[in-house]
Amino acid sequence: MRIKKGDNIIMISGTDKGKKGKVMKVLPDDNKIIVENINLKKKHQRPKTAGKKGEKIEVSRPVSVASVMIICGSCGKPTRAGYKILENNKKIRACKKCGAAI
């Protein structure tokens, strides 16, 4: 999986199409990611103590990796991530459009 925690992404399909966000968690076994403020669902939380009321909270749910693209830091465009091998045999992720390191 070429998307890592902390990457800036844009949704390319689904109900949140066009929204941008930052990856909070990567779920490689399910091929999904959790992005802040994208795919929000309401969760009903029960009261913890007798005197308090229950509440509705919004929780970010996982989205498929296939429905997002990474935003390149240097050119600012949505792109796919590729790998480049440097002279010192170090492997880095690179933008497919401009070639800069992500």
MODELLER restraints for C-alpha pairs under 7 A, 6 or more apart:
rsr = mdl.restraints
at = mdl.atoms
rsr.add(forms.Gaussian(group=physical.xy_distance, feature=features.Distance(at['CA:1:A'], at['CA:28:A']), mean=6.83, stdev=0.5))
rsr.add(forms.Gaussian(group=physical.xy_distance, feature=features.Distance(at['CA:2:A'], at['CA:81:A']), mean=6.36, stdev=0.5))
rsr.add(forms.Gaussian(group=physical.xy_distance, feature=features.Distance(at['CA:4:A'], at['CA:26:A']), mean=6.71, stdev=0.5))
rsr.add(forms.Gaussian(group=physical.xy_distance, feature=features.Distance(at['CA:5:A'], at['CA:23:A']), mean=5.17, stdev=0.5))
rsr.add(forms.Gaussian(group=physical.xy_distance, feature=features.Distance(at['CA:5:A'], at['CA:24:A']), mean=5.69, stdev=0.5))
rsr.add(forms.Gaussian(group=physical.xy_distance, feature=features.Distance(at['CA:5:A'], at['CA:25:A']), mean=5.74, stdev=0.5))
rsr.add(forms.Gaussian(group=physical.xy_distance, feature=features.Distance(at['CA:5:A'], at['CA:26:A']), mean=6.30, stdev=0.5))
rsr.add(forms.Gaussian(group=physical.xy_distance, feature=features.Distance(at['CA:6:A'], at['CA:22:A']), mean=5.82, stdev=0.5))
rsr.add(forms.Gaussian(group=physical.xy_distance, feature=features.Distance(at['CA:6:A'], at['CA:23:A']), mean=5.09, stdev=0.5))
rsr.add(forms.Gaussian(group=physical.xy_distance, feature=features.Distance(at['CA:6:A'], at['CA:24:A']), mean=6.34, stdev=0.5))
rsr.add(forms.Gaussian(group=physical.xy_distance, feature=features.Distance(at['CA:7:A'], at['CA:22:A']), mean=5.71, stdev=0.5))
rsr.add(forms.Gaussian(group=physical.xy_distance, feature=features.Distance(at['CA:7:A'], at['CA:23:A']), mean=5.53, stdev=0.5))
rsr.add(forms.Gaussian(group=physical.xy_distance, feature=features.Distance(at['CA:7:A'], at['CA:70:A']), mean=6.88, stdev=0.5))
rsr.add(forms.Gaussian(group=physical.xy_distance, feature=features.Distance(at['CA:8:A'], at['CA:21:A']), mean=5.77, stdev=0.5))
rsr.add(forms.Gaussian(group=physical.xy_distance, feature=features.Distance(at['CA:8:A'], at['CA:22:A']), mean=4.59, stdev=0.5))
rsr.add(forms.Gaussian(group=physical.xy_distance, feature=features.Distance(at['CA:8:A'], at['CA:23:A']), mean=6.53, stdev=0.5))
rsr.add(forms.Gaussian(group=physical.xy_distance, feature=features.Distance(at['CA:8:A'], at['CA:70:A']), mean=6.03, stdev=0.5))
rsr.add(forms.Gaussian(group=physical.xy_distance, feature=features.Distance(at['CA:8:A'], at['CA:71:A']), mean=5.63, stdev=0.5))
rsr.add(forms.Gaussian(group=physical.xy_distance, feature=features.Distance(at['CA:9:A'], at['CA:20:A']), mean=5.70, stdev=0.5))
rsr.add(forms.Gaussian(group=physical.xy_distance, feature=features.Distance(at['CA:9:A'], at['CA:21:A']), mean=5.61, stdev=0.5))
rsr.add(forms.Gaussian(group=physical.xy_distance, feature=features.Distance(at['CA:9:A'], at['CA:22:A']), mean=6.18, stdev=0.5))
rsr.add(forms.Gaussian(group=physical.xy_distance, feature=features.Distance(at['CA:9:A'], at['CA:68:A']), mean=6.34, stdev=0.5))
rsr.add(forms.Gaussian(group=physical.xy_distance, feature=features.Distance(at['CA:9:A'], at['CA:69:A']), mean=5.49, stdev=0.5))
rsr.add(forms.Gaussian(group=physical.xy_distance, feature=features.Distance(at['CA:9:A'], at['CA:70:A']), mean=4.40, stdev=0.5))
rsr.add(forms.Gaussian(group=physical.xy_distance, feature=features.Distance(at['CA:9:A'], at['CA:71:A']), mean=5.26, stdev=0.5))
rsr.add(forms.Gaussian(group=physical.xy_distance, feature=features.Distance(at['CA:10:A'], at['CA:18:A']), mean=6.11, stdev=0.5))
rsr.add(forms.Gaussian(group=physical.xy_distance, feature=features.Distance(at['CA:10:A'], at['CA:19:A']), mean=5.70, stdev=0.5))
rsr.add(forms.Gaussian(group=physical.xy_distance, feature=features.Distance(at['CA:10:A'], at['CA:20:A']), mean=4.40, stdev=0.5))
rsr.add(forms.Gaussian(group=physical.xy_distance, feature=features.Distance(at['CA:10:A'], at['CA:21:A']), mean=6.54, stdev=0.5))
rsr.add(forms.Gaussian(group=physical.xy_distance, feature=features.Distance(at['CA:10:A'], at['CA:68:A']), mean=5.61, stdev=0.5))
rsr.add(forms.Gaussian(group=physical.xy_distance, feature=features.Distance(at['CA:10:A'], at['CA:69:A']), mean=5.51, stdev=0.5))
rsr.add(forms.Gaussian(group=physical.xy_distance, feature=features.Distance(at['CA:10:A'], at['CA:70:A']), mean=6.50, stdev=0.5))
rsr.add(forms.Gaussian(group=physical.xy_distance, feature=features.Distance(at['CA:10:A'], at['CA:71:A']), mean=6.73, stdev=0.5))
rsr.add(forms.Gaussian(group=physical.xy_distance, feature=features.Distance(at['CA:11:A'], at['CA:17:A']), mean=4.90, stdev=0.5))
rsr.add(forms.Gaussian(group=physical.xy_distance, feature=features.Distance(at['CA:11:A'], at['CA:18:A']), mean=5.28, stdev=0.5))
rsr.add(forms.Gaussian(group=physical.xy_distance, feature=features.Distance(at['CA:11:A'], at['CA:19:A']), mean=5.63, stdev=0.5))
rsr.add(forms.Gaussian(group=physical.xy_distance, feature=features.Distance(at['CA:11:A'], at['CA:20:A']), mean=6.52, stdev=0.5))
rsr.add(forms.Gaussian(group=physical.xy_distance, feature=features.Distance(at['CA:11:A'], at['CA:67:A']), mean=5.97, stdev=0.5))
rsr.add(forms.Gaussian(group=physical.xy_distance, feature=features.Distance(at['CA:11:A'], at['CA:68:A']), mean=4.52, stdev=0.5))
rsr.add(forms.Gaussian(group=physical.xy_distance, feature=features.Distance(at['CA:11:A'], at['CA:69:A']), mean=6.60, stdev=0.5))
rsr.add(forms.Gaussian(group=physical.xy_distance, feature=features.Distance(at['CA:12:A'], at['CA:18:A']), mean=6.12, stdev=0.5))
rsr.add(forms.Gaussian(group=physical.xy_distance, feature=features.Distance(at['CA:12:A'], at['CA:67:A']), mean=5.46, stdev=0.5))
rsr.add(forms.Gaussian(group=physical.xy_distance, feature=features.Distance(at['CA:12:A'], at['CA:68:A']), mean=5.44, stdev=0.5))
rsr.add(forms.Gaussian(group=physical.xy_distance, feature=features.Distance(at['CA:12:A'], at['CA:69:A']), mean=6.88, stdev=0.5))
rsr.add(forms.Gaussian(group=physical.xy_distance, feature=features.Distance(at['CA:13:A'], at['CA:67:A']), mean=5.33, stdev=0.5))
rsr.add(forms.Gaussian(group=physical.xy_distance, feature=features.Distance(at['CA:16:A'], at['CA:38:A']), mean=6.62, stdev=0.5))
rsr.add(forms.Gaussian(group=physical.xy_distance, feature=features.Distance(at['CA:16:A'], at['CA:39:A']), mean=6.78, stdev=0.5))
rsr.add(forms.Gaussian(group=physical.xy_distance, feature=features.Distance(at['CA:21:A'], at['CA:35:A']), mean=6.04, stdev=0.5))
rsr.add(forms.Gaussian(group=physical.xy_distance, feature=features.Distance(at['CA:21:A'], at['CA:36:A']), mean=5.86, stdev=0.5))
rsr.add(forms.Gaussian(group=physical.xy_distance, feature=features.Distance(at['CA:21:A'], at['CA:37:A']), mean=6.88, stdev=0.5))
rsr.add(forms.Gaussian(group=physical.xy_distance, feature=features.Distance(at['CA:22:A'], at['CA:35:A']), mean=5.61, stdev=0.5))
rsr.add(forms.Gaussian(group=physical.xy_distance, feature=features.Distance(at['CA:22:A'], at['CA:36:A']), mean=5.89, stdev=0.5))
rsr.add(forms.Gaussian(group=physical.xy_distance, feature=features.Distance(at['CA:23:A'], at['CA:33:A']), mean=6.87, stdev=0.5))
rsr.add(forms.Gaussian(group=physical.xy_distance, feature=features.Distance(at['CA:23:A'], at['CA:34:A']), mean=6.03, stdev=0.5))
rsr.add(forms.Gaussian(group=physical.xy_distance, feature=features.Distance(at['CA:23:A'], at['CA:35:A']), mean=4.50, stdev=0.5))
rsr.add(forms.Gaussian(group=physical.xy_distance, feature=features.Distance(at['CA:23:A'], at['CA:36:A']), mean=6.60, stdev=0.5))
rsr.add(forms.Gaussian(group=physical.xy_distance, feature=features.Distance(at['CA:24:A'], at['CA:34:A']), mean=5.67, stdev=0.5))
rsr.add(forms.Gaussian(group=physical.xy_distance, feature=features.Distance(at['CA:24:A'], at['CA:35:A']), mean=5.46, stdev=0.5))
rsr.add(forms.Gaussian(group=physical.xy_distance, feature=features.Distance(at['CA:24:A'], at['CA:36:A']), mean=6.37, stdev=0.5))
rsr.add(forms.Gaussian(group=physical.xy_distance, feature=features.Distance(at['CA:25:A'], at['CA:33:A']), mean=5.83, stdev=0.5))
rsr.add(forms.Gaussian(group=physical.xy_distance, feature=features.Distance(at['CA:25:A'], at['CA:34:A']), mean=5.14, stdev=0.5))
rsr.add(forms.Gaussian(group=physical.xy_distance, feature=features.Distance(at['CA:26:A'], at['CA:32:A']), mean=6.48, stdev=0.5))
rsr.add(forms.Gaussian(group=physical.xy_distance, feature=features.Distance(at['CA:26:A'], at['CA:33:A']), mean=4.54, stdev=0.5))
rsr.add(forms.Gaussian(group=physical.xy_distance, feature=features.Distance(at['CA:26:A'], at['CA:34:A']), mean=6.44, stdev=0.5))
rsr.add(forms.Gaussian(group=physical.xy_distance, feature=features.Distance(at['CA:27:A'], at['CA:33:A']), mean=5.57, stdev=0.5))
rsr.add(forms.Gaussian(group=physical.xy_distance, feature=features.Distance(at['CA:31:A'], at['CA:64:A']), mean=6.32, stdev=0.5))
rsr.add(forms.Gaussian(group=physical.xy_distance, feature=features.Distance(at['CA:31:A'], at['CA:65:A']), mean=6.09, stdev=0.5))
rsr.add(forms.Gaussian(group=physical.xy_distance, feature=features.Distance(at['CA:32:A'], at['CA:62:A']), mean=5.85, stdev=0.5))
rsr.add(forms.Gaussian(group=physical.xy_distance, feature=features.Distance(at['CA:32:A'], at['CA:63:A']), mean=5.38, stdev=0.5))
rsr.add(forms.Gaussian(group=physical.xy_distance, feature=features.Distance(at['CA:32:A'], at['CA:64:A']), mean=4.45, stdev=0.5))
rsr.add(forms.Gaussian(group=physical.xy_distance, feature=features.Distance(at['CA:32:A'], at['CA:65:A']), mean=5.24, stdev=0.5))
rsr.add(forms.Gaussian(group=physical.xy_distance, feature=features.Distance(at['CA:33:A'], at['CA:62:A']), mean=5.29, stdev=0.5))
rsr.add(forms.Gaussian(group=physical.xy_distance, feature=features.Distance(at['CA:33:A'], at['CA:63:A']), mean=5.54, stdev=0.5))
rsr.add(forms.Gaussian(group=physical.xy_distance, feature=features.Distance(at['CA:33:A'], at['CA:64:A']), mean=6.44, stdev=0.5))
rsr.add(forms.Gaussian(group=physical.xy_distance, feature=features.Distance(at['CA:33:A'], at['CA:65:A']), mean=6.36, stdev=0.5))
rsr.add(forms.Gaussian(group=physical.xy_distance, feature=features.Distance(at['CA:34:A'], at['CA:60:A']), mean=6.55, stdev=0.5))
rsr.add(forms.Gaussian(group=physical.xy_distance, feature=features.Distance(at['CA:34:A'], at['CA:61:A']), mean=6.13, stdev=0.5))
rsr.add(forms.Gaussian(group=physical.xy_distance, feature=features.Distance(at['CA:34:A'], at['CA:62:A']), mean=4.55, stdev=0.5))
rsr.add(forms.Gaussian(group=physical.xy_distance, feature=features.Distance(at['CA:34:A'], at['CA:63:A']), mean=6.29, stdev=0.5))
rsr.add(forms.Gaussian(group=physical.xy_distance, feature=features.Distance(at['CA:35:A'], at['CA:60:A']), mean=6.77, stdev=0.5))
rsr.add(forms.Gaussian(group=physical.xy_distance, feature=features.Distance(at['CA:36:A'], at['CA:60:A']), mean=6.33, stdev=0.5))
rsr.add(forms.Gaussian(group=physical.xy_distance, feature=features.Distance(at['CA:37:A'], at['CA:60:A']), mean=6.32, stdev=0.5))
rsr.add(forms.Gaussian(group=physical.xy_distance, feature=features.Distance(at['CA:38:A'], at['CA:60:A']), mean=6.17, stdev=0.5))
rsr.add(forms.Gaussian(group=physical.xy_distance, feature=features.Distance(at['CA:39:A'], at['CA:60:A']), mean=5.63, stdev=0.5))
rsr.add(forms.Gaussian(group=physical.xy_distance, feature=features.Distance(at['CA:39:A'], at['CA:61:A']), mean=5.59, stdev=0.5))
rsr.add(forms.Gaussian(group=physical.xy_distance, feature=features.Distance(at['CA:40:A'], at['CA:58:A']), mean=5.90, stdev=0.5))
rsr.add(forms.Gaussian(group=physical.xy_distance, feature=features.Distance(at['CA:40:A'], at['CA:59:A']), mean=5.38, stdev=0.5))
rsr.add(forms.Gaussian(group=physical.xy_distance, feature=features.Distance(at['CA:40:A'], at['CA:60:A']), mean=4.52, stdev=0.5))
rsr.add(forms.Gaussian(group=physical.xy_distance, feature=features.Distance(at['CA:40:A'], at['CA:61:A']), mean=6.14, stdev=0.5))
rsr.add(forms.Gaussian(group=physical.xy_distance, feature=features.Distance(at['CA:41:A'], at['CA:58:A']), mean=5.42, stdev=0.5))
rsr.add(forms.Gaussian(group=physical.xy_distance, feature=features.Distance(at['CA:41:A'], at['CA:59:A']), mean=5.40, stdev=0.5))
rsr.add(forms.Gaussian(group=physical.xy_distance, feature=features.Distance(at['CA:41:A'], at['CA:60:A']), mean=6.42, stdev=0.5))
rsr.add(forms.Gaussian(group=physical.xy_distance, feature=features.Distance(at['CA:41:A'], at['CA:61:A']), mean=6.81, stdev=0.5))
rsr.add(forms.Gaussian(group=physical.xy_distance, feature=features.Distance(at['CA:42:A'], at['CA:56:A']), mean=6.15, stdev=0.5))
rsr.add(forms.Gaussian(group=physical.xy_distance, feature=features.Distance(at['CA:42:A'], at['CA:57:A']), mean=5.55, stdev=0.5))
rsr.add(forms.Gaussian(group=physical.xy_distance, feature=features.Distance(at['CA:42:A'], at['CA:58:A']), mean=4.48, stdev=0.5))
rsr.add(forms.Gaussian(group=physical.xy_distance, feature=features.Distance(at['CA:42:A'], at['CA:59:A']), mean=6.26, stdev=0.5))
rsr.add(forms.Gaussian(group=physical.xy_distance, feature=features.Distance(at['CA:43:A'], at['CA:56:A']), mean=5.52, stdev=0.5))
rsr.add(forms.Gaussian(group=physical.xy_distance, feature=features.Distance(at['CA:43:A'], at['CA:57:A']), mean=5.25, stdev=0.5))
rsr.add(forms.Gaussian(group=physical.xy_distance, feature=features.Distance(at['CA:43:A'], at['CA:58:A']), mean=6.01, stdev=0.5))
rsr.add(forms.Gaussian(group=physical.xy_distance, feature=features.Distance(at['CA:43:A'], at['CA:59:A']), mean=6.71, stdev=0.5))
rsr.add(forms.Gaussian(group=physical.xy_distance, feature=features.Distance(at['CA:44:A'], at['CA:55:A']), mean=5.93, stdev=0.5))
rsr.add(forms.Gaussian(group=physical.xy_distance, feature=features.Distance(at['CA:44:A'], at['CA:56:A']), mean=4.57, stdev=0.5))
rsr.add(forms.Gaussian(group=physical.xy_distance, feature=features.Distance(at['CA:44:A'], at['CA:57:A']), mean=6.47, stdev=0.5))
rsr.add(forms.Gaussian(group=physical.xy_distance, feature=features.Distance(at['CA:45:A'], at['CA:54:A']), mean=5.61, stdev=0.5))
rsr.add(forms.Gaussian(group=physical.xy_distance, feature=features.Distance(at['CA:45:A'], at['CA:55:A']), mean=5.34, stdev=0.5))
rsr.add(forms.Gaussian(group=physical.xy_distance, feature=features.Distance(at['CA:45:A'], at['CA:56:A']), mean=6.02, stdev=0.5))
rsr.add(forms.Gaussian(group=physical.xy_distance, feature=features.Distance(at['CA:46:A'], at['CA:54:A']), mean=4.67, stdev=0.5))
rsr.add(forms.Gaussian(group=physical.xy_distance, feature=features.Distance(at['CA:46:A'], at['CA:55:A']), mean=6.85, stdev=0.5))
rsr.add(forms.Gaussian(group=physical.xy_distance, feature=features.Distance(at['CA:47:A'], at['CA:53:A']), mean=5.31, stdev=0.5))
rsr.add(forms.Gaussian(group=physical.xy_distance, feature=features.Distance(at['CA:47:A'], at['CA:54:A']), mean=4.39, stdev=0.5))
rsr.add(forms.Gaussian(group=physical.xy_distance, feature=features.Distance(at['CA:69:A'], at['CA:78:A']), mean=5.70, stdev=0.5))
rsr.add(forms.Gaussian(group=physical.xy_distance, feature=features.Distance(at['CA:69:A'], at['CA:79:A']), mean=5.91, stdev=0.5))
rsr.add(forms.Gaussian(group=physical.xy_distance, feature=features.Distance(at['CA:69:A'], at['CA:80:A']), mean=6.29, stdev=0.5))
rsr.add(forms.Gaussian(group=physical.xy_distance, feature=features.Distance(at['CA:70:A'], at['CA:78:A']), mean=5.55, stdev=0.5))
rsr.add(forms.Gaussian(group=physical.xy_distance, feature=features.Distance(at['CA:70:A'], at['CA:79:A']), mean=5.54, stdev=0.5))
rsr.add(forms.Gaussian(group=physical.xy_distance, feature=features.Distance(at['CA:70:A'], at['CA:80:A']), mean=6.31, stdev=0.5))
rsr.add(forms.Gaussian(group=physical.xy_distance, feature=features.Distance(at['CA:71:A'], at['CA:77:A']), mean=5.46, stdev=0.5))
rsr.add(forms.Gaussian(group=physical.xy_distance, feature=features.Distance(at['CA:71:A'], at['CA:78:A']), mean=4.40, stdev=0.5))
rsr.add(forms.Gaussian(group=physical.xy_distance, feature=features.Distance(at['CA:71:A'], at['CA:79:A']), mean=6.06, stdev=0.5))
rsr.add(forms.Gaussian(group=physical.xy_distance, feature=features.Distance(at['CA:72:A'], at['CA:78:A']), mean=6.34, stdev=0.5))
rsr.add(forms.Gaussian(group=physical.xy_distance, feature=features.Distance(at['CA:72:A'], at['CA:79:A']), mean=6.53, stdev=0.5))
rsr.add(forms.Gaussian(group=physical.xy_distance, feature=features.Distance(at['CA:72:A'], at['CA:95:A']), mean=6.31, stdev=0.5))
rsr.add(forms.Gaussian(group=physical.xy_distance, feature=features.Distance(at['CA:72:A'], at['CA:102:A']), mean=6.27, stdev=0.5))
rsr.add(forms.Gaussian(group=physical.xy_distance, feature=features.Distance(at['CA:73:A'], at['CA:102:A']), mean=6.47, stdev=0.5))
rsr.add(forms.Gaussian(group=physical.xy_distance, feature=features.Distance(at['CA:74:A'], at['CA:100:A']), mean=6.85, stdev=0.5))
rsr.add(forms.Gaussian(group=physical.xy_distance, feature=features.Distance(at['CA:75:A'], at['CA:98:A']), mean=6.85, stdev=0.5))
rsr.add(forms.Gaussian(group=physical.xy_distance, feature=features.Distance(at['CA:79:A'], at['CA:95:A']), mean=6.37, stdev=0.5))
rsr.add(forms.Gaussian(group=physical.xy_distance, feature=features.Distance(at['CA:79:A'], at['CA:96:A']), mean=6.29, stdev=0.5))
rsr.add(forms.Gaussian(group=physical.xy_distance, feature=features.Distance(at['CA:79:A'], at['CA:97:A']), mean=6.59, stdev=0.5))
rsr.add(forms.Gaussian(group=physical.xy_distance, feature=features.Distance(at['CA:80:A'], at['CA:95:A']), mean=6.51, stdev=0.5))
rsr.add(forms.Gaussian(group=physical.xy_distance, feature=features.Distance(at['CA:80:A'], at['CA:96:A']), mean=5.85, stdev=0.5))
rsr.add(forms.Gaussian(group=physical.xy_distance, feature=features.Distance(at['CA:81:A'], at['CA:93:A']), mean=6.10, stdev=0.5))
rsr.add(forms.Gaussian(group=physical.xy_distance, feature=features.Distance(at['CA:81:A'], at['CA:94:A']), mean=5.68, stdev=0.5))
rsr.add(forms.Gaussian(group=physical.xy_distance, feature=features.Distance(at['CA:81:A'], at['CA:95:A']), mean=5.32, stdev=0.5))
rsr.add(forms.Gaussian(group=physical.xy_distance, feature=features.Distance(at['CA:81:A'], at['CA:96:A']), mean=6.07, stdev=0.5))
rsr.add(forms.Gaussian(group=physical.xy_distance, feature=features.Distance(at['CA:82:A'], at['CA:93:A']), mean=5.55, stdev=0.5))
rsr.add(forms.Gaussian(group=physical.xy_distance, feature=features.Distance(at['CA:82:A'], at['CA:94:A']), mean=5.16, stdev=0.5))
rsr.add(forms.Gaussian(group=physical.xy_distance, feature=features.Distance(at['CA:82:A'], at['CA:95:A']), mean=6.30, stdev=0.5))
rsr.add(forms.Gaussian(group=physical.xy_distance, feature=features.Distance(at['CA:82:A'], at['CA:96:A']), mean=6.06, stdev=0.5))
rsr.add(forms.Gaussian(group=physical.xy_distance, feature=features.Distance(at['CA:83:A'], at['CA:91:A']), mean=6.49, stdev=0.5))
rsr.add(forms.Gaussian(group=physical.xy_distance, feature=features.Distance(at['CA:83:A'], at['CA:92:A']), mean=5.57, stdev=0.5))
rsr.add(forms.Gaussian(group=physical.xy_distance, feature=features.Distance(at['CA:83:A'], at['CA:93:A']), mean=4.56, stdev=0.5))
rsr.add(forms.Gaussian(group=physical.xy_distance, feature=features.Distance(at['CA:83:A'], at['CA:94:A']), mean=5.58, stdev=0.5))
rsr.add(forms.Gaussian(group=physical.xy_distance, feature=features.Distance(at['CA:84:A'], at['CA:91:A']), mean=5.69, stdev=0.5))
rsr.add(forms.Gaussian(group=physical.xy_distance, feature=features.Distance(at['CA:84:A'], at['CA:92:A']), mean=5.43, stdev=0.5))
rsr.add(forms.Gaussian(group=physical.xy_distance, feature=features.Distance(at['CA:84:A'], at['CA:93:A']), mean=6.34, stdev=0.5))
rsr.add(forms.Gaussian(group=physical.xy_distance, feature=features.Distance(at['CA:84:A'], at['CA:94:A']), mean=6.33, stdev=0.5))
rsr.add(forms.Gaussian(group=physical.xy_distance, feature=features.Distance(at['CA:85:A'], at['CA:91:A']), mean=4.54, stdev=0.5))
rsr.add(forms.Gaussian(group=physical.xy_distance, feature=features.Distance(at['CA:85:A'], at['CA:92:A']), mean=6.47, stdev=0.5))
rsr.add(forms.Gaussian(group=physical.xy_distance, feature=features.Distance(at['CA:92:A'], at['CA:101:A']), mean=6.78, stdev=0.5))
rsr.add(forms.Gaussian(group=physical.xy_distance, feature=features.Distance(at['CA:93:A'], at['CA:101:A']), mean=5.83, stdev=0.5))
rsr.add(forms.Gaussian(group=physical.xy_distance, feature=features.Distance(at['CA:93:A'], at['CA:102:A']), mean=5.67, stdev=0.5))
rsr.add(forms.Gaussian(group=physical.xy_distance, feature=features.Distance(at['CA:94:A'], at['CA:100:A']), mean=5.45, stdev=0.5))
rsr.add(forms.Gaussian(group=physical.xy_distance, feature=features.Distance(at['CA:94:A'], at['CA:101:A']), mean=4.31, stdev=0.5))
rsr.add(forms.Gaussian(group=physical.xy_distance, feature=features.Distance(at['CA:94:A'], at['CA:102:A']), mean=5.32, stdev=0.5))
rsr.add(forms.Gaussian(group=physical.xy_distance, feature=features.Distance(at['CA:95:A'], at['CA:101:A']), mean=6.27, stdev=0.5))
rsr.add(forms.Gaussian(group=physical.xy_distance, feature=features.Distance(at['CA:95:A'], at['CA:102:A']), mean=6.29, stdev=0.5))
